[in-house]
Amino acid sequence: MSPDFKPRIIAFLCNWCSYEGADRAGGQKLPYSATVKLIRVMCSGRVDPQFIFDAFRKGADGVMVLGCHPGDCHYRNGNMNAMRRMVLIKKMLKTFGIHPDRVKLDWVAASESRRFQQVVNDMADRILKLGPLSLKGCVKEVVEL
């Protein structure tokens, strides 16, 4: 691995909780990895598995989905849908030859700016240890869906 490797991490954040937590972390000037690119979605349950596969296909080294804590979803059970979907996504990634630790689902409330900082920095550290993602040897047809 190159010593100048800077992981590219895409984070899908629910509008109501996780994105607000990220905004507060920024407002409090809490340092978190600049290698994470934030994408606001209305609900973690609206993150289609194809978004995750496309992120990897387009060069992401890791993908995060951050939502409201279970029981606090603004759309009743969207985050529970995301949780069920993530189990399948991790199995699919493993089948494709992509380490399942390259994807993470977690919960961050609007008031949890420090938790947001911790979750993001932990993911950046995890991806640094895994190194850059190479799709060579992965099931090409499936990754290019």
C-alpha positions as CSV (number, residue, x, y, z in Angstrom):
1,M,0.0,0.0,0.0
2,S,1.2,3.5,-0.9
3,P,2.1,5.7,2.1
4,D,0.0,8.5,0.5
5,F,-3.1,6.4,0.3
6,K,-6.1,8.5,1.1
7,P,-9.3,6.4,1.3
8,R,-12.3,7.5,-0.6
9,I,-15.3,6.9,1.5
10,I,-18.9,7.7,0.6
11,A,-21.4,8.2,3.5
12,F,-25.1,8.3,3.0
13,L,-26.7,10.2,5.9
14,C,-30.4,10.4,6.8
15,N,-31.7,13.9,6.6
16,W,-33.3,14.0,10.0
17,C,-30.7,12.6,12.4
18,S,-27.3,11.7,10.9
19,Y,-27.0,14.7,8.6
20,E,-27.9,17.0,11.5
21,G,-25.3,15.3,13.7
22,A,-22.7,15.9,10.9
23,D,-23.8,19.5,10.6
24,R,-23.4,20.0,14.3
25,A,-20.0,18.3,14.3
26,G,-18.9,20.8,11.6
27,G,-20.4,23.7,13.6
28,Q,-18.5,22.6,16.7
29,K,-15.3,22.3,14.6
30,L,-14.9,18.6,15.6
31,P,-12.2,17.2,13.4
32,Y,-13.2,14.2,11.3
33,S,-11.7,12.5,8.3
34,A,-11.8,14.7,5.2
35,T,-11.7,11.6,3.0
36,V,-15.4,11.0,3.7
37,K,-17.9,12.6,1.2
38,L,-21.4,13.1,2.7
39,I,-24.5,12.5,0.7
40,R,-27.8,13.5,2.3
41,V,-30.8,11.1,1.8
42,M,-34.2,11.4,3.3
43,C,-33.9,8.1,5.1
44,S,-31.3,5.4,5.5
45,G,-34.0,3.0,4.3
46,R,-34.0,4.8,1.0
47,V,-30.4,3.8,0.2
48,D,-30.7,1.4,-2.6
49,P,-28.1,-1.4,-2.7
50,Q,-27.3,-0.2,-6.2
51,F,-26.0,3.1,-4.7
52,I,-23.5,1.1,-2.7
53,F,-22.4,-1.0,-5.6
54,D,-22.1,2.0,-7.9
55,A,-20.0,3.8,-5.3
56,F,-17.5,0.9,-5.3
57,R,-17.6,0.7,-9.1
58,K,-16.8,4.4,-9.3
59,G,-13.8,4.2,-7.1
60,A,-14.9,4.4,-3.4
61,D,-12.8,2.4,-1.0
62,G,-15.6,2.3,1.6
63,V,-19.3,3.1,2.0
64,M,-21.2,4.1,5.1
65,V,-24.9,4.4,5.7
66,L,-25.8,6.4,8.8
67,G,-29.4,6.7,10.0
68,C,-31.6,7.4,13.0
69,H,-31.4,5.1,16.0
70,P,-33.7,2.1,15.8
71,G,-37.1,3.2,17.0
72,D,-36.5,6.8,16.1
73,C,-36.9,6.7,12.4
74,H,-39.0,9.6,11.0
75,Y,-40.4,7.1,8.5
76,R,-41.4,4.5,11.1
77,N,-39.2,1.6,10.0
78,G,-36.9,2.8,7.3
79,N,-33.7,2.2,9.4
80,M,-34.9,-1.3,10.1
81,N,-35.2,-1.9,6.4
82,A,-31.7,-0.5,6.0
83,M,-30.5,-3.0,8.6
84,R,-32.0,-6.0,6.9
85,R,-30.7,-4.8,3.5
86,M,-27.2,-4.4,4.9
87,V,-27.0,-8.0,6.0
88,L,-27.7,-9.0,2.4
89,I,-25.3,-6.4,0.9
90,K,-22.4,-7.6,3.0
91,K,-23.0,-11.2,1.9
92,M,-23.2,-10.1,-1.7
93,L,-20.0,-8.1,-1.4
94,K,-18.2,-11.1,0.1
95,T,-19.4,-13.2,-2.9
96,F,-18.1,-10.5,-5.3
97,G,-14.6,-10.6,-3.6
98,I,-15.0,-7.3,-1.7
99,H,-14.3,-7.4,2.0
100,P,-17.6,-6.8,3.9
101,D,-15.8,-4.5,6.3
102,R,-15.7,-1.9,3.5
103,V,-19.4,-1.1,4.2
104,K,-20.8,0.1,7.5
105,L,-24.3,0.8,8.9
106,D,-24.5,2.8,12.0
107,W,-26.8,5.1,13.9
108,V,-26.2,8.8,14.8
109,A,-28.8,11.0,16.3
110,A,-29.0,14.7,15.6
111,S,-27.5,15.6,19.0
112,E,-24.6,13.2,18.6
113,S,-22.0,15.2,16.9
114,R,-19.2,13.5,18.8
115,R,-20.6,10.1,17.9
116,F,-20.6,11.2,14.3
117,Q,-17.0,12.2,14.6
118,Q,-16.1,8.8,16.2
119,V,-18.0,6.7,13.6
120,V,-16.5,8.5,10.7
121,N,-12.9,8.4,12.0
122,D,-13.3,4.7,12.9
123,M,-14.4,3.9,9.4
124,A,-11.5,5.9,7.9
125,D,-9.1,4.0,10.1
126,R,-10.7,0.7,9.1
127,I,-10.3,1.5,5.4
128,L,-6.7,2.7,5.8
129,K,-5.9,-0.7,7.3
130,L,-7.7,-2.6,4.5
131,G,-6.0,-0.5,1.8
132,P,-7.2,0.7,-1.5
133,L,-10.0,-1.3,-3.1
134,S,-9.1,-3.2,-6.2
135,L,-11.9,-4.6,-8.3
136,K,-9.5,-6.9,-10.1
137,G,-10.7,-10.4,-9.5
138,C,-14.1,-9.3,-8.5
139,V,-17.2,-10.6,-10.3
140,K,-17.2,-8.0,-13.1
141,E,-20.7,-8.6,-14.3
142,V,-22.2,-8.1,-10.9
143,V,-20.3,-5.0,-9.9
144,E,-21.3,-3.4,-13.2
145,L,-25.0,-4.0,-12.8
